[in-house]
Amino acid sequence: MEVTPSPTALCSRDERFKVKPGADLSALLKSGADIAWCAELLELSHTGALLALDGEIAAGVVVTLCLMHEGKLAFEDQATVMRVDPRDPCRVAVAFSARPPLEALSDALLPQAYVRDELAMPRQRERGGAARMCRVNDFFRLKSPDLFAKCVAFSEGIGELQRAGMYQALYRVTLTTALDRRAVVFNPLTGREEVMVCFDSNSYLGLHLHPKVVAASRAVLDLVGYGTPSAQVLGGTSRYLRELEARLCEFYGREDAIVFPSGYAANQGLLTALLREDDLVVRDQFSHASIQDGSAMSLSHRQRVFRHGDLASLEKILTSEAQRGELQGRLIATDGVFSMHGAVADLPGLVSVAARHGARLLVDEAHATGVYGATGHGTEELFGMPGSIDVLMGTFSKAPGTIGGYVCGSKALVTYLRFFARSGLFTAALPAHLCAGVTEAFNVMEREPEHRERLWANTFRLHAMLMSAGLPVSPTVSPIITVFSGATPMLWSLAASLFASGVKVGTVDHPAVARGETILRITVNARHTEGDLEQLCAALLAAYKGHGLLGKTTDEIRAMGLALER
């Protein structure tokens, strides 16, 4: 699907701004040669203004609006009085025939909402060098008797990124079209909509745009509305939710399944429901944040972390904990495919260790489902081990292309979770039309293997291109491809360069990765074309050359980034 910017899109959204207190901004309304009203400007947008006049005027009258800023004429245009407030005839709304230069008045205007503040930021930024900002955890750990002190400090840090022109290259980039291989975004640095090639979507197969998936969702949307505003234990168990549960059981070969509002809620719910005070949970150090947080929120007093992918470390912990005595249940928790670097867990080794120690195995299949295995059934299929995972968890926000999470397992496990997983019990059910769309997405994953085949063809092609270009690319061949960027300031600067060249990628900083180990995270999907891959490779090559990083070792890249912090 090709996308092009719409010249009227921003006008149609009608972003509104108030006049800042104390700003020197005034208005004058003229009708004919001799009739003029002084006016207080209440609101201003790209399409019109709201005014308080010193006299009455009728709707439909064509007038001339003059805006005076700091004693000078800032804007003059023909306008039509569209509406007169029936309660106050001196309060009127007018529509413009041309766009007022809002950027020229930005210091006198106050956006109505935070997102408007992002879109209305001044175009001229300070240049020359990366913004200096403390690490995220430094703000979180900030000590102060004022609870909001950390909020103020962090906001000031974000402001520094904004002034350096980097914030929108990293966060809150506003899309004005669907998220696809190419999308139109509002670029606050240029003040216009631009087409960018996107490598930061987790919709690996592009199913959120698949006609069959969209049609299935739309049909149920028309039948039952856009929400299911009730908990599953009350009126939230729709037929479409039950059909989705049945489809999940069929897909994974399990007895039962439970659906949660998100993948995060699924891990949080199952871990807090399963773990008691004397139960042991041992998780991979790179497990998803939802596993980390779910473990921490549980009642367990015995929580351990084993080195990433290191089965010897896992075995040592299990043996040591067993020797301490008073040990009840044991749970090993890990991702099937790790979200930051794309590494695949050693499922045969994990199953073997779990069996030796009488432990249950939880595997988060978020990034494996639909992608790994001959028919997209995940790590169990990849290793030829169907049914080997005790607690199989996943999310709909990756290959299925929407929101929601789930847990599959034995009938006994799922029945227990329906009553004890609080993040599922005490929340509204997933809307019926999303359930119908996800069910169809799982059908497409099985019946149309060409999407997965294209995904892997794109993955192998791009990985080879980046390696040939001499970029510091992860050795793992996965739809998640990472390029090393070292210390945080280098990540920001590289991301800003890519954004300026029309390329969107993910940026990963501490605590998602270790300090000084930041990465550019590239997610490939089935809808990318060869031209998209070539554009990304060229942009990365130019950015790393421009920063003097090409041909450098990871240690050298890390050192160059650290130098920017000093």
Long-range contacts (C-beta under 8 A, 24 or more apart in sequence): 1-178, 1-180, 1-181, 1-182, 1-209, 1-527, 2-182, 3-177, 3-178, 3-180, 3-182, 3-183, 3-184, 3-195, 4-184, 4-195, 5-176, 5-184, 5-192, 5-193, 5-194, 5-195, 6-176, 6-184, 6-193, 9-176, 9-184, 9-193, 10-46, 10-176, 10-186, 10-193, 11-46, 11-47, 11-99, 14-45, 14-46, 14-47, 14-48, 15-45, 15-46, 15-111, 15-112, 15-116, 15-119, 15-120, 16-43, 16-44, 16-45, 16-112, 16-116, 17-43, 17-44, 17-45, 17-102, 17-109, 17-110, 17-111, 17-112, 17-116, 17-120, 18-42, 18-43, 18-109, 18-110, 18-112, 19-44, 19-108, 19-109, 19-110, 20-107, 20-108, 20-109, 20-110, 23-107, 23-108, 23-109, 24-69, 24-70, 24-71, 24-108, 25-67, 25-68, 25-69, 25-74, 25-105, 25-108, 25-109, 26-67, 26-68, 27-51, 27-65, 27-66, 27-67, 27-68, 28-65, 28-66, 28-68, 29-53, 29-57, 29-63, 29-64, 29-65, 29-66, 29-94, 30-63, 30-64, 30-65, 30-66, 31-57, 31-61, 31-62, 31-63, 31-64, 41-67, 42-91, 43-112, 44-100, 44-102, 44-105, 44-109, 46-96, 46-99, 46-100, 46-102, 47-95, 47-96, 48-79, 48-82, 48-93, 48-94, 48-95, 48-96, 49-79, 49-93, 49-94, 49-96, 50-91, 50-92, 50-93, 51-91, 51-92, 51-93, 51-94, 52-88, 52-90, 52-91, 53-90, 53-91, 53-92, 54-90, 55-90, 56-84, 56-89, 56-90, 57-81, 57-84, 57-89, 57-92, 58-84, 59-83, 59-84, 59-92, 63-94, 65-94, 65-96, 67-100, 67-105, 69-104, 69-105, 69-108, 74-101, 74-104, 74-105, 75-100, 75-101, 75-105, 103-191, 115-172, 115-174, 118-167, 118-168, 118-172, 118-174, 118-188, 119-174, 119-186, 119-188, 120-188, 121-162, 121-168, 121-188, 123-188, 123-189, 123-190, 123-191, 125-162, 125-163, 125-164, 125-165, 125-189, 126-163, 126-164, 126-165, 127-164, 127-165, 129-164, 129-564, 130-164, 130-166, 130-489, 130-490, 130-492, 130-493, 130-564, 131-160, 131-161, 131-163, 131-164, 131-166, 131-489, 131-492, 132-160, 132-489, 132-565, 133-157, 133-158, 133-160, 133-161, 133-488, 135-488, 135-509, 135-510, 135-515, 136-509, 136-510, 136-511, 137-510, 137-511, 161-492, 164-492, 164-496, 165-189, 165-496, 166-492, 166-493, 166-495, 166-496, 168-499, 169-492, 169-495, 169-496, 169-498, 169-499, 169-500, 170-492, 170-495, 170-496, 170-507, 173-499, 173-504, 178-209, 179-203, 179-208, 180-206, 180-209, 180-527, 181-206, 181-525, 181-527, 181-528, 181-529, 181-532, 182-532, 183-504, 185-504, 189-500, 194-502, 195-502, 196-499, 196-502, 196-503, 196-504, 197-502, 197-503, 197-504, 197-532, 197-535, 197-536, 198-504, 199-503, 199-504, 199-505, 199-506, 199-522, 199-523, 199-524, 199-528, 199-532, 199-536, 200-504, 200-505, 200-506, 200-521, 200-522, 200-523, 201-523, 201-525, 202-367, 202-397, 202-398, 202-523, 203-398, 203-399, 203-401, 203-525, 204-370, 204-371, 204-398, 204-399, 204-455, 204-479, 204-523, 204-524, 204-525, 204-526, 205-370, 205-371, 205-399, 205-401, 205-444, 205-445, 205-451, 205-452, 205-455, 205-525, 205-526, 206-401, 206-451, 206-525, 206-526, 206-527, 207-370, 207-399, 207-400, 207-401, 207-441, 207-444, 207-445, 207-451, 208-401, 208-402, 209-401, 209-527, 210-401, 210-441, 210-444, 212-440, 212-443, 212-444, 213-401, 213-437, 213-440, 213-441, 213-444, 214-437, 215-440, 216-436, 216-437, 216-439, 216-440, 217-433, 217-434, 217-436, 217-437, 217-440, 218-433, 219-436, 220-432, 220-433, 220-435, 220-436, 220-437, 221-433, 223-432, 224-432, 224-433, 225-432, 226-431, 226-433, 227-428, 227-431, 228-428, 228-429, 228-430, 228-431, 228-432, 229-428, 230-428, 230-429, 231-425, 231-426, 231-427, 231-428, 231-429, 232-259, 232-418, 232-424, 232-425, 232-429, 233-418, 233-425, 236-428, 236-429, 237-429, 238-429, 238-432, 238-435, 239-432, 240-432, 240-433, 240-435, 240-436, 240-439, 241-429, 241-430, 241-432, 241-435, 243-435, 243-436, 243-439, 244-430, 244-435, 244-436, 244-438, 244-439, 247-439, 247-442, 247-443, 248-406, 248-408, 248-442, 249-408, 251-377, 251-442, 251-446, 252-377, 252-378, 252-380, 252-392, 252-408, 253-386, 253-387, 254-387, 254-392, 254-408, 254-409, 254-410, 255-409, 255-410, 255-411, 255-414, 256-408, 256-409, 256-410, 256-411, 256-413, 256-414, 256-415, 257-406, 257-407, 257-408, 257-409, 257-414, 258-406, 258-407, 258-414, 258-417, 258-418, 258-421, 258-424, 259-404, 259-405, 259-406, 259-424, 259-429, 259-430, 259-435, 260-404, 260-405, 260-406, 260-407, 260-421, 260-423, 260-424, 260-427, 260-430, 261-403, 261-404, 261-405, 261-423, 261-424, 261-427, 261-428, 261-430, 262-395, 262-397, 262-403, 262-404, 262-405, 263-288, 263-290, 263-364, 263-366, 263-393, 263-394, 263-395, 263-396, 263-397, 263-404, 263-405, 264-289, 264-290, 264-293, 264-405, 265-405, 265-423, 265-424, 265-427, 266-290, 266-393, 266-394, 266-395, 266-405, 266-406, 266-407, 266-423, 266-424, 267-291, 267-293, 267-294, 267-364, 267-393, 267-405, 268-293, 268-294, 268-297, 268-423, 269-294, 269-407, 269-417, 269-421, 269-422, 269-423, 269-424, 269-425, 270-294, 270-362, 270-391, 270-393, 270-407, 270-417, 270-421, 271-295, 271-297, 271-298, 271-333, 271-362, 272-297, 272-298, 272-299, 272-421, 272-422, 272-423, 273-416, 273-417, 273-420, 273-421, 273-422, 274-298, 274-329, 274-331, 274-391, 275-299, 275-300, 275-329, 275-331, 276-300, 276-328, 276-329, 277-301, 278-302, 278-326, 278-327, 278-328, 279-328, 279-329, 279-330, 279-331, 280-304, 280-318, 280-321, 280-327, 280-328, 280-329, 280-330, 280-331, 280-359, 281-331, 281-332, 281-333, 282-306, 282-314, 282-317, 282-318, 282-321, 282-330, 282-331, 282-332, 282-333, 282-359, 283-332, 283-333, 283-334, 284-308, 284-309, 284-333, 284-334, 284-335, 284-338, 284-345, 286-335, 286-338, 286-340, 286-341, 286-343, 287-333, 287-334, 287-335, 287-338, 287-364, 288-335, 288-339, 288-364, 288-366, 289-512, 290-364, 291-333, 291-334, 291-335, 291-362, 291-364, 295-333, 302-327, 308-338, 308-343, 309-343, 309-345, 309-346, 311-346, 311-349, 311-350, 311-353, 314-350, 314-353, 315-353, 315-356, 315-357, 318-353, 318-357, 318-359, 319-357, 322-357, 329-360, 330-357, 330-358, 330-359, 330-360, 331-359, 331-360, 331-361, 331-362, 331-391, 332-359, 332-360, 332-361, 332-362, 333-362, 333-364, 334-361, 334-362, 334-363, 334-364, 335-363, 335-364, 335-366, 335-367, 336-363, 336-364, 336-365, 336-366, 336-367, 336-368, 336-372, 336-378, 336-379, 337-365, 337-366, 337-367, 337-368, 337-371, 337-372, 337-379, 337-478, 337-480, 338-367, 339-366, 339-367, 339-480, 340-480, 340-482, 340-508, 340-512, 340-513, 340-519, 340-521, 341-474, 341-476, 341-478, 341-480, 341-482, 341-519, 342-367, 342-474, 342-476, 342-478, 342-479, 342-480, 342-481, 342-482, 343-476, 343-478, 344-368, 344-372, 344-379, 344-382, 344-476, 344-478, 345-379, 347-379, 347-380, 347-382, 347-383, 347-385, 347-388, 347-389, 348-383, 348-385, 351-385, 351-388, 354-390, 360-390, 360-391, 361-388, 361-389, 361-390, 361-391, 362-389, 362-390, 362-391, 362-393, 363-389, 363-391, 363-392, 363-393, 364-393, 364-394, 365-389, 365-392, 365-393, 365-394, 366-393, 366-394, 366-395, 366-397, 366-398, 367-398, 367-480, 369-394, 369-398, 369-399, 369-400, 369-445, 370-398, 370-399, 370-400, 370-445, 370-452, 371-398, 371-399, 371-452, 371-455, 371-479, 375-446, 375-449, 376-445, 376-446, 376-449, 376-452, 396-434, 396-438, 396-441, 399-441, 399-445, 400-438, 400-441, 400-442, 400-445, 401-441, 402-434, 402-437, 402-438, 402-441, 403-430, 403-434, 404-430, 404-434, 404-438, 451-526, 452-526, 454-526, 454-527, 455-479, 455-524, 455-525, 455-526, 458-524, 458-525, 458-526, 458-528, 458-533, 459-524, 461-530, 461-533, 462-522, 462-524, 462-528, 462-533, 462-536, 462-537, 465-533, 465-534, 465-537, 466-537, 466-540, 469-537, 469-540, 469-541, 470-550, 470-551, 471-540, 471-541, 471-544, 471-550, 472-549, 472-552, 472-554, 472-557, 474-519, 479-523, 479-524, 479-525, 480-521, 480-522, 480-523, 481-521, 481-522, 481-523, 481-524, 482-508, 482-519, 482-520, 482-521, 482-522, 483-519, 483-520, 483-522, 483-540, 484-517, 484-519, 484-554, 484-557, 485-518, 485-519, 485-520, 485-557, 485-561, 486-516, 486-517, 486-518, 486-554, 486-557, 486-558, 486-559, 486-560, 486-561, 486-562, 487-516, 487-518, 487-558, 487-560, 487-561, 487-562, 487-564, 487-565, 488-518, 488-561, 488-565, 489-561, 489-564, 489-565, 490-518, 490-547, 490-549, 490-557, 490-560, 490-561, 490-564, 491-518, 491-519, 491-520, 491-561, 493-547, 493-564, 494-520, 494-543, 494-544, 494-547, 495-520, 497-539, 497-542, 497-543, 497-546, 497-547, 498-539, 498-540, 498-543, 501-539, 501-542, 501-543, 502-535, 502-539, 503-535, 503-536, 503-539, 503-540, 505-536, 516-558, 516-561, 516-562, 517-558, 518-561
